[in-house]
Amino acid sequence: MFALEGYRGTSLRKVASLCNLSLAGVMHYFDSKEDLLVQILRRRDARNEITGTLEQQEDQFADILGQGPSEPGLIALYVTMAAAASNPEHPAAAYFQERNARLLKISEDSYYAGKPAPSAEELEYFRTMTRLILAAADGLQLQWLVDRSIDVVGTMQELMSQMHDAMDKKLGRLAATSE
């Protein structure tokens, strides 16, 4: 329901009815509507878990970004919860901190698999570039909500190609100076 209609278009009563539960029955499983919304995002992340080599992960990332047109409500929910996460007391705050840390770790582990351990400077540069890619993905999805003609996948693929070239050059220089 949230994927198709968004969180504003979906009431908890509607969710309860679809689940053959009462509103109290739904709320038995969640602390609040916000908690339910965060759990929806967690489930979406579990469904879209990124694994494999760096190249496979990038293909999966593009596939996930390409799901937007079939799940506009989830994109809107993600953007709304990201804004709500600025309040450290909101249930989305912990979710986004955990998610960002997990995505950084996945990227780092796959990039450095089979390579020597990076220097602190290399690792910080890699993390900065990964954060830029994640921020661009979030920003493109926000732009897509406003303008459905935006090619999120194509734009991200071009950005990642450019970022790889820049990263390979810089990380190569950093690795050479640390040897």
N, C-alpha and C positions, 0 to 999 in steps of 0.2 A: 504493500500500500504506500509506504513512504517513498519507495523508489519511483513510483508512477505519479503520485499525487503530492508528494512533498509533505513536510511535517505540518505546515499550516493547513493543508487541505485534508489532513487525516486526524480525526479526533481519537482519543483513547476509547471512547464508546464504540466507535467504528472498529477499532482493532479488537476490542473485547468481543464484539458481535461476531467478527470473522473467526475468532478463536473459540467460539461457543463458550465464552466466559463472561462473567459479570465484570464491571469496571473494577470492583474490589478484587476480583480474582486476578485480573491483570496486574493490579498494583501490589498484589501479594509477592510477585516476582521481581518488582522494580521499586526502587526507593522513590522515584518521581518520574514524570514524563521525560525530563532531561536525562535521567539515568537510562530509561528505555531507548532514547535516541542515541546515546553513546554506545549502548550495547548493539544497536543496529549497525553503527559504524564499525565496531569491533568484529561483528559477524561478516560484514562486507570485506574487511581486511583479511579475515581467515579464509574466506572464499577465494580471495585474490592473492594468496600468499605467493611471494616471488622467491623462486629457487633456481638453482642451476648455475651455469657459468655466467660471467658478466654479459656476454652476448645474449644468452637465453633470458637473463633478467631484463635486459633492455627491451627485448621483444615482448616479454610479458607485461612490462610497464606500459609499452605502447598499446597493447591489447586492452589493458585495464583503462587507460585514458580513452580508448575508443568506445568504451561502454557508455559514455556519457549520454549520447542521444537516446539510448534505450532506458536510461535511469536518471532522467533529469532531476527527479525529486531527491535522489541520494546526493547528487552534486550540490543541490541547494542546501540540503541538510548538512553536508560536510562544511560548506562555506559558513553557514549560520553557526554551527557548533565551534568552528575555528574562531570566529569572532567572540563567541561566548567564553571560550577558553582563556581569554585575557583576564578573566576573574579567577584567581587561584582557588576560590571556593567552589566553582562550578564543576560538575562531574566531568566535563569535557577537558578541563585543564590537565588532569592526570593522563587522560587518554592521549592527548596530543603530545605531551612530553614523552610518554612511553613509545608512541608511534614514531616520532622523529628519531629517538635514540635507536629504535629497532631498525629503521630504514638506513640510518647511517652505518650501523654495525653490519648489516647485510651487504651494503655496498663496499665497505672497507674489507670485509672478509673475502668477498669474491674478487675484488681488484688485486689484493695482495696475496691471494692463494698461489703458492708455488714461488713467490718472490721473497727476497730477503726482507726482514723486518724494516719498516721505514723509520727514518729519523723522526724526531718530534716535529721538526719543521715540515717535512714531507707530509706527515699525517695530518697536521693542521691545515695545510694547503688542500689536501684531498678532501677533508671534511668541509672546508669552506666551499669548494666547488660542488660537492654533493648537495650541500644546503641550497646553493643557487639553483641547481636543477630541480630540487623539490619545491622551492619557492616559485620557480617559473611554472611548474606543473599546476600548483595551486592557483596561481594568478591567471593562467590560461583558462582553467576551468571556471573561474569567476567571470572572466571576460566572455566565455562561451555562454554563460547564463544570460548575459545581456545581449549578445550578438551571436546567434546560432550559426552564422556563416564562417566563424573562426575555425580553422583546421587545427585543432589542438594536437592531434597526433603528428601531423606533418611538421608543425612548428617545433614540437618537442624533439622530433627526430633530427631536425636540422640543428637545433641548439645542442643536443647531445653530441652530434658529430663535431661541431665547432669546439665544444668543451673538451672532448677527447683529444683533439689536436693540441689545444692549449695545455691540457694537463700532461700529456705525454712529453711535451717539450720541457715544461717547468719541472715536473717530477724527475725527468731524466737529468736535468741540470742539478737539481737538489741532491739526487742520489750520487752523482759524480763528485760533488763537492764534499759529501759526507764520507766518502771512501778513503 
